[in-house]
Amino acid sequence: MKFFWIIPFFVLQGTEAFLMKNAKLKLCLQASKMNGSLLLQDCNPESDLQDWSWRGDSLINHGTQSCLSMVGVNRVQTSLCSSTGYMSWDCSNMLLSPLGSNQAFLVANKKGVTLNNVRGPKAHWQDGADRSICEVKAEPDRYFTAALTSTHMYDTAASNITLALGISEVQLEELLWFFRREDSSAWNYSVLAISLVAMILGLILLSLNILQNRKRKRSTYIGAERMVPQAELEAKQALMSLQEYSLAELQKQEQVPQDQRSGDVMVQWKDGTVTSLYTERPEDAM
């Protein structure tokens, strides 16, 4: 689990293919599917048999999925990458030499390629853009950068894997340490500033919400206060009308003559006058 982060790097390391063109003959190195032999043919970027890629210190052909190997004193061919033999190459100044050999370089001739002590243009190898294949190997891989940013330390049991990278364990430790101690203050300050802005914005929204609620409650309270006096006024007007009506009735009743006698029938006319129905005649009139 400690080095799962580096697995994608080993899977993708060196997947970018390039042509191996000889600087003198202007022909490209091509692998054969039959017997692992190597040929020099006209450069064809569409041919998988002419596509090569670095995987650590090994050169892999994409068409045969085999590695460039030294199988004899001066003989070179492709063979299975898992087999034993000289498959690691040292690349310097466009010169390819097997690791551990004494000044033997990969040289092109009319028959193919071989190992020789010649350092001239026949031993110079370029890619399709006329760059040294050593520069292609030295280019930083984007997956390697992503892998090194992990904070997980690789286990000592994975020391064999570092051989495929073409670097030692000490160099890999230095790279890991460099990326672990990378200054992240700019990122921290940015996150802090964003947090402060978010907090201020939240406080502003909270204040606006509180003010809006208070305003709504005040409007409701004022509307209720206006409705209460109006209801009270209507009730008072109704009470006053009732009182006036009762007073008028009482006054009408008081207008009844006080000199009424027993047996008299009193009549109240429409104009409000009250008279006796039967007028008592004087005794001498009888």
FENFEN-V936282 format. One record per residue. N is the residue number from 1. SS is DSSP state (H for helix, E for strand, L for the rest). PSI is psi in whole degrees, 0 to 359 (999 if undefined). Layout:
n=N ss=SS psi=PSI
n=N ss=SS psi=PSI
This chain:
n=1 ss=L psi=336
n=2 ss=L psi=332
n=3 ss=L psi=27
n=4 ss=H psi=334
n=5 ss=H psi=337
n=6 ss=H psi=351
n=7 ss=H psi=313
n=8 ss=H psi=328
n=9 ss=H psi=316
n=10 ss=H psi=330
n=11 ss=H psi=322
n=12 ss=H psi=350
n=13 ss=L psi=129
n=14 ss=L psi=16
n=15 ss=L psi=346
n=16 ss=L psi=114
n=17 ss=L psi=158
n=18 ss=E psi=162
n=19 ss=L psi=149
n=20 ss=L psi=95
n=21 ss=E psi=134
n=22 ss=E psi=132
n=23 ss=L psi=335
n=24 ss=L psi=308
n=25 ss=L psi=344
n=26 ss=L psi=31
n=27 ss=L psi=155
n=28 ss=E psi=148
n=29 ss=E psi=126
n=30 ss=E psi=135
n=31 ss=E psi=157
n=32 ss=L psi=139
n=33 ss=L psi=349
n=34 ss=L psi=298
n=35 ss=L psi=13
n=36 ss=L psi=11
n=37 ss=L psi=164
n=38 ss=E psi=139
n=39 ss=E psi=160
n=40 ss=E psi=115
n=41 ss=E psi=168
n=42 ss=L psi=140
n=43 ss=L psi=131
n=44 ss=L psi=100
n=45 ss=L psi=342
n=46 ss=L psi=350
n=47 ss=L psi=124
n=48 ss=H psi=335
n=49 ss=H psi=346
n=50 ss=H psi=3
n=51 ss=L psi=126
n=52 ss=E psi=155
n=53 ss=E psi=151
n=54 ss=E psi=135
n=55 ss=E psi=93
n=56 ss=L psi=237
n=57 ss=L psi=8
n=58 ss=E psi=148
n=59 ss=E psi=121
n=60 ss=E psi=135
n=61 ss=E psi=129
n=62 ss=L psi=332
n=63 ss=L psi=323
n=64 ss=L psi=350
n=65 ss=L psi=38
n=66 ss=E psi=165
n=67 ss=E psi=148
n=68 ss=E psi=124
n=69 ss=E psi=151
n=70 ss=E psi=118
n=71 ss=L psi=0
n=72 ss=L psi=192
n=73 ss=L psi=312
n=74 ss=L psi=8
n=75 ss=L psi=138
n=76 ss=E psi=138
n=77 ss=E psi=184
n=78 ss=E psi=143
n=79 ss=E psi=169
n=80 ss=L psi=137
n=81 ss=L psi=338
n=82 ss=L psi=351
n=83 ss=L psi=163
n=84 ss=L psi=154
n=85 ss=L psi=182
n=86 ss=E psi=99
n=87 ss=L psi=355
n=88 ss=L psi=136
n=89 ss=E psi=142
n=90 ss=E psi=130
n=91 ss=E psi=123
n=92 ss=E psi=127
n=93 ss=L psi=44
n=94 ss=L psi=10
n=95 ss=E psi=135
n=96 ss=E psi=128
n=97 ss=E psi=142
n=98 ss=E psi=140
n=99 ss=L psi=130
n=100 ss=L psi=353
n=101 ss=L psi=163
n=102 ss=L psi=95
n=103 ss=L psi=44
n=104 ss=L psi=125
n=105 ss=E psi=155
n=106 ss=E psi=117
n=107 ss=E psi=141
n=108 ss=E psi=143
n=109 ss=E psi=183
n=110 ss=L psi=333
n=111 ss=L psi=339
n=112 ss=E psi=226
n=113 ss=E psi=153
n=114 ss=E psi=177
n=115 ss=E psi=133
n=116 ss=E psi=166
n=117 ss=L psi=4
n=118 ss=L psi=139
n=119 ss=L psi=7
n=120 ss=L psi=191
n=121 ss=H psi=333
n=122 ss=H psi=342
n=123 ss=H psi=5
n=124 ss=L psi=131
n=125 ss=E psi=132
n=126 ss=E psi=168
n=127 ss=L psi=188
n=128 ss=L psi=337
n=129 ss=L psi=17
n=130 ss=L psi=27
n=131 ss=L psi=154
n=132 ss=E psi=138
n=133 ss=H psi=344
n=134 ss=H psi=326
n=135 ss=H psi=323
n=136 ss=H psi=320
n=137 ss=H psi=324
n=138 ss=H psi=348
n=139 ss=L psi=134
n=140 ss=L psi=131
n=141 ss=L psi=137
n=142 ss=H psi=329
n=143 ss=H psi=329
n=144 ss=H psi=321
n=145 ss=H psi=317
n=146 ss=H psi=325
n=147 ss=H psi=322
n=148 ss=H psi=340
n=149 ss=L psi=349
n=150 ss=L psi=144
n=151 ss=L psi=356
n=152 ss=L psi=132
n=153 ss=L psi=139
n=154 ss=L psi=149
n=155 ss=L psi=153
n=156 ss=H psi=339
n=157 ss=H psi=343
n=158 ss=H psi=16
n=159 ss=H psi=330
n=160 ss=H psi=332
n=161 ss=H psi=329
n=162 ss=H psi=341
n=163 ss=H psi=328
n=164 ss=H psi=340
n=165 ss=H psi=343
n=166 ss=L psi=14
n=167 ss=L psi=158
n=168 ss=L psi=170
n=169 ss=H psi=325
n=170 ss=H psi=316
n=171 ss=H psi=320
n=172 ss=H psi=323
n=173 ss=H psi=317
n=174 ss=H psi=319
n=175 ss=H psi=317
n=176 ss=H psi=318
n=177 ss=H psi=322
n=178 ss=H psi=314
n=179 ss=H psi=334
n=180 ss=H psi=326
n=181 ss=L psi=12
n=182 ss=L psi=137
n=183 ss=L psi=119
n=184 ss=L psi=20
n=185 ss=H psi=323
n=186 ss=H psi=317
n=187 ss=H psi=318
n=188 ss=H psi=317
n=189 ss=H psi=322
n=190 ss=H psi=315
n=191 ss=H psi=320
n=192 ss=H psi=317
n=193 ss=H psi=317
n=194 ss=H psi=322
n=195 ss=H psi=318
n=196 ss=H psi=317
n=197 ss=H psi=319
n=198 ss=H psi=321
n=199 ss=H psi=316
n=200 ss=H psi=317
n=201 ss=H psi=320
n=202 ss=H psi=319
n=203 ss=H psi=320
n=204 ss=H psi=315
n=205 ss=H psi=322
n=206 ss=H psi=318
n=207 ss=H psi=316
n=208 ss=H psi=322
n=209 ss=H psi=318
n=210 ss=H psi=315
n=211 ss=H psi=321
n=212 ss=H psi=320
n=213 ss=H psi=318
n=214 ss=H psi=319
n=215 ss=H psi=319
n=216 ss=H psi=318
n=217 ss=H psi=321
n=218 ss=H psi=320
n=219 ss=H psi=320
n=220 ss=H psi=320
n=221 ss=H psi=319
n=222 ss=H psi=320
n=223 ss=H psi=322
n=224 ss=H psi=321
n=225 ss=H psi=326
n=226 ss=H psi=328
n=227 ss=H psi=325
n=228 ss=H psi=311
n=229 ss=H psi=323
n=230 ss=H psi=319
n=231 ss=H psi=319
n=232 ss=H psi=320
n=233 ss=H psi=317
n=234 ss=H psi=321
n=235 ss=H psi=320
n=236 ss=H psi=318
n=237 ss=H psi=319
n=238 ss=H psi=320
n=239 ss=H psi=319
n=240 ss=H psi=320
n=241 ss=H psi=321
n=242 ss=H psi=320
n=243 ss=H psi=319
n=244 ss=H psi=319
n=245 ss=H psi=319
n=246 ss=H psi=321
n=247 ss=H psi=320
n=248 ss=H psi=320
n=249 ss=H psi=321
n=250 ss=H psi=321
n=251 ss=H psi=322
n=252 ss=H psi=322
n=253 ss=H psi=328
n=254 ss=H psi=340
n=255 ss=L psi=353
n=256 ss=L psi=130
n=257 ss=L psi=142
n=258 ss=L psi=347
n=259 ss=L psi=29
n=260 ss=L psi=149
n=261 ss=L psi=164
n=262 ss=L psi=136
n=263 ss=L psi=348
n=264 ss=L psi=144
n=265 ss=L psi=116
n=266 ss=E psi=140
n=267 ss=E psi=131
n=268 ss=E psi=118
n=269 ss=L psi=173
n=270 ss=L psi=330
n=271 ss=L psi=0
n=272 ss=L psi=355
n=273 ss=L psi=148
n=274 ss=E psi=126
n=275 ss=E psi=163
n=276 ss=E psi=139
n=277 ss=L psi=321
n=278 ss=L psi=123
n=279 ss=L psi=131
n=280 ss=L psi=126
n=281 ss=L psi=150
n=282 ss=L psi=154
n=283 ss=H psi=331
n=284 ss=H psi=343
n=285 ss=H psi=343
n=286 ss=L psi=999
